């Protein structure tokens, strides 16, 4: 087995997507785009999300014990631009963005119609550049074309 090379391209063949991960605590709030989200249990419903070590969202997840995941619309240009590179961010990415009003206080731009609120259930700190957070799903939104209903919208202002 030592002779076999590990090709990182294999990861491109695993299911993945583009998710917005948000968290807030006190007057601080932020979010990042991540492809690393996976279900890990269906009873109770648990998700894993991988977050780069040292990212601004990590202490907010830890302190609030919750986070929200959203699926941005493919044609949305605001979310990728505002949440792409948090390390260069010096202002609140949510200011002026229409937001969903989520049942448990989570943050999600209105341009993300599908969202999942999670309570932090645990985390793993492998010897890598990422930490893995385990979230217990506490609320979701999956609007249907027939209902056209989603959560209430509010305009976000400075936290």
Secondary structure, DSSP 4 states (H G I P E B T S, - for coil): -TTPPP-GGGGGGS----EEEEEEETTEEEEEEES-EEEEEETTEEEEEEEETT-HHHHHHHHHSEEEEEE--TT--HHHHHHS-GGG--S-TTTT-EEEE-TTS-EEETT--EEEEEEEEEEE--SSSEEEEEEEEEEEEE--TTT-----EEE----
